[in-house]
C-alpha cells in the first residue's frame, strides 16, 4: 500500500513516500479501514521533530485522524461490513479495559494514540479494533470528518462537563482560535451560550473567527501577551471563566491572571515548553482550577459527529494535499497561514 514513512526525526526531508508498504490484515475483532482522508495536527509537528519524553518507533506512520470505509473485517467482528463509512476514535486501549468500557478512554492505562505510539493514518489502510469505529453519516465529508478526530475531539472534551464545563453567560477564551481545534471550540462555546474571546495572528483569521461566532478577537501579531491580557480584561472585567490553552508556558502567566474567581484553565498542549511557575496564594485565594487533559472520549466524538451531521457546527478546511505531498502539508502548517484544518486526501 501507499504510505508516508517518518524515517528519522527532523524536518520534512525525514518523510518518505512509498507505494510498497505491507497492507495490514484485520485479526480477531479488528476492522480494515480504507483511509479516504487524514490530516495534520500540532502533535504531528512535534512527532516529526521528536516528541519530548516519548520514544517514537521508527520508521513510523503519522496521523491520528483517520476517516474512510470498511474494506474488510476480522472473524470476530459484529455489526460492521464492507462499505460502511467510519471515523476512527484515535485512542486504542486494551480489550476489556474497565475505564474504556465506561467511556473514559483517555484515562485508561496503557493506551496508544494512532500516529504516535502506533502507526497512524498517513497511508491507504489501517487495521483498528471495532470498538474504535464511529459511524460516519453520508452527509459528512471524509475531509470534514478528519477535523473531528483529534482537534475537534480535544475541543469537545475541553468544553464538556468533565473538564471546562462552560455555561450560558460565561466568558470563554482561546489562543489559536483560527486553527483546527480553535475553529471547532469557538462554535461549541457559542452553542453553549458563552461569550467567546479568541486570538489569532492576522486580519483574515480574525474575520474568520468572527464569522464562526467569536464576540471579541485579538491580533497577536500586533499585541504581546500582556497587551492581549489587558484588552481581554477591558472586555471581561470580572475575568474569564474558562480558558482552553495548548500554548504552554509562553501564555501561562497571562492565562492565570485572566481567570475569574473560580475560573478554570483547561490545558492540553506544550507548544512553547513543558515547565512554568505558579503563584499559589493567588491561586487558592481566587479558587482557580488547572485541569490538564488529553484528547477526549468516544462519546464526545460521537456527539461531535452528530452536531456536524445536523448542521449545528461546521468543519473548516485550511488546505488539502495528496498523500504524496504530506511534506508540503507539514510546510503549509509551519507557515501558520491557514484557517482551520490541514487535510490530506488518500486517493
C-alpha positions in Angstrom: 0.0 0.0 0.0 1.0 3.6 -0.3 2.3 5.3 2.9 4.3 8.2 4.2 7.1 7.0 6.5 8.9 9.1 9.1 12.4 7.6 8.9 14.1 9.9 11.4 13.3 13.0 13.5 13.9 16.3 11.9 12.3 18.2 9.0 10.2 17.2 6.0 13.2 15.6 4.4 12.7 12.9 7.1 9.4 11.8 5.3 9.5 9.2 2.6 6.6 8.3 0.3 6.4 4.6 -0.6 4.0 2.5 -2.6 5.0 -0.9 -1.4 4.4 -0.8 2.4 2.7 -4.1 3.6 -1.0 -3.8 3.9 -2.3 -4.9 7.3 -4.7 -7.8 7.7 -7.6 -7.5 10.3 -7.3 -10.1 13.1 -9.9 -11.0 15.7 -12.2 -8.1 16.3 -10.2 -5.8 14.0 -11.6 -3.9 11.0 -9.6 -2.9 8.0 -10.2 0.7 7.1 -9.5 2.1 3.6 -8.3 5.5 4.5 -10.0 8.2 2.4 -8.8 11.2 4.3 -6.4 12.0 7.1 -4.9 15.2 8.4 -2.2 17.1 10.4 -2.3 18.3 13.9 0.2 20.2 16.1 1.2 16.8 17.6 2.3 15.6 14.2 4.7 18.6 14.0 6.1 17.6 17.4 6.5 14.0 16.4 8.2 15.0 13.2 10.8 16.8 15.2 10.9 14.5 18.1 8.2 14.5 20.8 9.6 15.4 24.3 9.6 12.4 26.6 8.1 9.9 24.2 10.1 7.5 22.1 8.5 7.0 18.7 9.3 3.7 16.9 10.9 4.3 13.5 10.1 4.0 10.7 6.8 5.4 11.7 3.5 6.4 10.0 1.9 9.5 11.4 -1.7 10.6 11.5 -4.2 10.4 14.4 -7.0 11.5 12.0 -8.5 8.5 10.1 -11.7 8.6 8.1 -12.7 6.1 5.5 -14.7 3.0 4.6 -14.6 -0.6 5.9 -12.6 -2.7 3.5 -12.5 -6.0 5.5 -13.4 -7.4 8.8 -11.8 -9.9 11.2 -13.5 -13.2 12.2 -14.8 -11.8 15.5 -16.3 -8.5 14.2 -20.0 -7.9 14.5 -22.1 -5.1 13.3 -19.7 -3.8 10.6 -19.5 -4.6 7.0 -17.5 -3.6 3.9 -18.5 -0.2 2.6 -19.5 1.3 6.0 -18.3 4.9 6.3 -16.3 5.4 9.5 -14.3 7.8 11.6 -11.7 6.2 13.9 -11.5 7.2 17.5 -7.8 7.9 18.0 -7.1 6.2 21.3 -6.5 2.4 21.3 -7.0 0.7 24.6 -6.6 -2.9 25.8 -9.5 -5.3 25.3 -11.7 -5.4 28.4 -10.3 -2.1 29.8 -12.8 -1.0 32.5 -12.3 2.7 32.1 -12.7 2.4 28.3 -15.9 0.5 28.8 -17.2 3.4 30.9 -16.4 5.9 28.2 -13.3 7.2 29.9 -10.8 6.1 27.3 -8.3 8.9 27.8 -7.9 7.9 31.5 -7.1 4.3 30.6 -3.6 2.8 31.1 -2.0 1.7 29.0 -3.4 3.3 25.9 -1.9 4.1 22.5 -2.6 7.1 20.2 -2.7 6.4 16.5 0.1 8.2 14.8 2.2 8.4 18.0 2.7 5.1 19.8 1.3 3.1 17.0 1.1 3.7 13.2 -1.5 6.1 12.1 -3.5 7.2 9.0 -0.9 8.6 6.6 -1.4 5.5 4.4 -4.0 3.7 2.5 -5.1 1.0 5.0 -5.3 0.8 8.8 -6.5 -2.2 10.9 -8.3 -1.0 14.1 -10.4 -2.7 16.8 -14.1 -2.4 16.0 -14.6 -0.6 19.3 -12.6 2.3 17.8 -15.1 2.9 15.0 -17.7 5.7 14.9 -20.3 5.6 12.2 -20.0 8.5 9.7 -23.3 9.7 8.2 -23.5 10.1 4.4 -23.7 13.8 4.6 -20.4 14.3 6.4 -17.5 14.5 4.0 -14.4 12.5 4.8 -12.3 15.7 4.7 -14.6 17.3 7.2 -14.6 14.3 9.4 -10.8 14.3 10.0 -11.1 17.7 11.7 -13.2 16.0 14.4 -11.0 13.0 15.2 -8.2 14.8 17.2 -8.6 18.6 17.1 -12.4 18.6 17.3 -12.4 15.9 19.9 -10.0 17.9 22.1 -12.2 21.0 21.8 -15.3 19.0 22.6 -13.9 17.3 25.7 -12.3 20.6 26.9 -15.7 22.3 26.9 -17.5 19.3 28.4 -18.8 18.8 31.9 -15.8 16.6 32.7 -13.3 19.4 32.0 -14.2 23.0 31.4 -18.0 22.8 31.8 -18.6 26.2 30.2 -22.2 27.5 30.9 -24.5 30.1 29.3 -23.4 33.6 30.0 -19.9 32.7 31.0 -16.7 34.1 29.4 -14.6 31.7 27.2 -11.1 32.4 25.9 -8.9 30.5 23.5 -5.5 31.1 21.9 -5.1 29.9 18.3 -8.8 30.3 17.5 -8.3 30.0 13.8 -6.7 26.5 13.8 -8.3 23.1 13.6 -9.0 23.0 17.3 -9.9 26.6 17.7 -12.5 26.9 14.9 -14.4 24.0 16.5 -14.0 25.3 20.0 -15.4 28.7 19.1 -18.6 27.1 17.6 -19.1 24.8 20.5 -18.7 27.6 23.1 -21.3 29.7 21.2 -23.6 26.7 21.2 -23.3 26.5 24.9 -24.2 30.2 25.2 -20.8 31.6 26.2 -19.2 34.9 25.3 -16.2 34.0 23.2 -12.8 35.7 23.2 -10.3 34.3 20.6 -6.7 35.1 19.5 -5.1 34.7 16.1 -2.3 36.2 14.1 -3.8 38.0 11.0 -6.7 40.1 9.9 -8.2 37.4 7.8 -8.1 35.0 10.7 -9.8 37.5 13.0 -12.6 37.9 10.4 -13.0 34.1 10.1 -13.3 33.8 13.9 -16.0 36.4 14.0 -17.9 34.6 11.3 -17.7 31.4 13.4 -19.2 33.3 16.4 -16.4 34.9 18.3 -17.5 38.0 20.2 -14.1 39.5 20.8 -11.0 38.9 18.7 -7.3 39.8 19.3 -4.4 40.0 16.9 -1.3 38.5 18.5 0.9 39.8 15.6 0.1 43.3 16.9 -0.1 42.7 20.6 2.2 40.8 23.1 0.8 38.6 25.9 0.5 41.5 28.3 -1.4 43.7 25.8 -3.8 40.9 25.0 -4.4 40.3 28.6 -5.2 44.0 29.2 -7.5 44.0 26.2 -9.4 41.0 27.4 -9.8 42.5 30.9 -11.3 45.5 29.3 -14.0 43.4 27.6 -14.4 41.0 30.6 -13.8 43.0 33.8 -14.8 40.1 36.1 -12.4 37.7 34.3 -12.6 34.6 32.1 -14.5 31.5 33.3 -12.8 29.0 31.0 -9.5 29.2 29.1 -8.7 26.5 26.6 -4.9 26.5 26.1 -2.4 24.4 24.3 0.3 27.1 24.0 2.0 26.2 27.3 4.5 28.3 29.4 4.5 31.2 26.9 1.0 32.2 27.7 0.6 30.7 31.2 1.0 33.8 33.3 -1.3 35.8 31.1 -3.9 33.0 31.3 -3.7 32.6 35.0 -4.1 36.3 35.6 -7.2 36.4 33.3 -9.2 33.8 35.2 -12.3 34.9 37.1 -12.8 33.8 40.7 -13.5 30.0 40.5 -12.3 30.0 36.9 -10.8 27.0 35.0 -7.8 26.7 32.8 -8.1 23.6 30.6 -4.7 22.7 29.3 -3.9 20.3 26.5 -0.6 21.2 24.8 3.1 22.1 25.1 3.9 24.3 22.1 6.2 26.7 24.0 7.7 24.3 26.5 7.0 21.9 29.4 7.6 23.9 32.6 6.2 27.1 34.2 5.7 28.6 37.7 2.5 29.3 39.6 1.7 31.8 42.4 0.0 29.5 44.9 -1.5 32.2 47.1 -3.1 34.0 44.2 -4.4 30.6 43.0 -6.1 29.5 46.2 -7.5 32.9 47.2 -9.2 33.1 43.8 -10.1 29.4 43.9 -8.7 28.8 40.4 -8.7 25.4 38.7 -6.0 24.0 36.5 -7.2 20.9 34.6 -4.8 19.1 32.3 -6.4 16.7 29.7 -5.6 14.9 26.6 -7.9 14.3 23.6 -11.3 13.0 24.9 -13.6 10.0 24.9 -15.6 8.1 22.3 -19.0 9.6 23.5 -17.5 13.1 22.9 -16.6 12.1 19.3 -20.0 10.5 18.6 -21.7 13.7 19.8 -19.4 15.9 17.7 -20.1 13.9 14.6 -23.9 14.3 15.2 -23.5 18.1 15.6 -21.8 18.3 12.2 -24.3 16.0 10.6 -27.2 18.1 12.0 -25.6 21.3 10.7 -25.1 22.8 14.1 -21.4 23.3 13.6 -19.2 23.0 10.6 -15.7 21.8 9.8 -13.2 24.4 8.4 -10.5 23.3 5.9 -7.3 25.3 5.7 -6.0 23.4 2.7 -6.0 19.9 1.1 -3.0 17.9 0.0 -2.4 14.5 -1.6 -0.7 11.7 0.4 2.4 12.1 -1.7 2.5 15.7 -0.8 2.5 15.1 3.0 5.7 17.0 3.3 4.1 20.1 1.7 1.3 19.8 4.1 3.7 20.0 7.0 5.4 23.0 5.4 2.0 24.7 5.0 1.2 24.1 8.6 4.5 25.5 9.6 3.7 28.7 7.7 0.8 29.4 10.1 -1.2 31.0 7.3 -4.2 28.6 7.1 -7.6 28.9 8.7 -8.9 25.6 10.0 -7.7 22.0 9.4 -5.0 20.8 7.1 -6.4 17.8 5.3 -4.6 15.0 3.4 -6.7 13.1 0.8 -5.7 9.5 0.3 -6.7 8.6 -3.3 
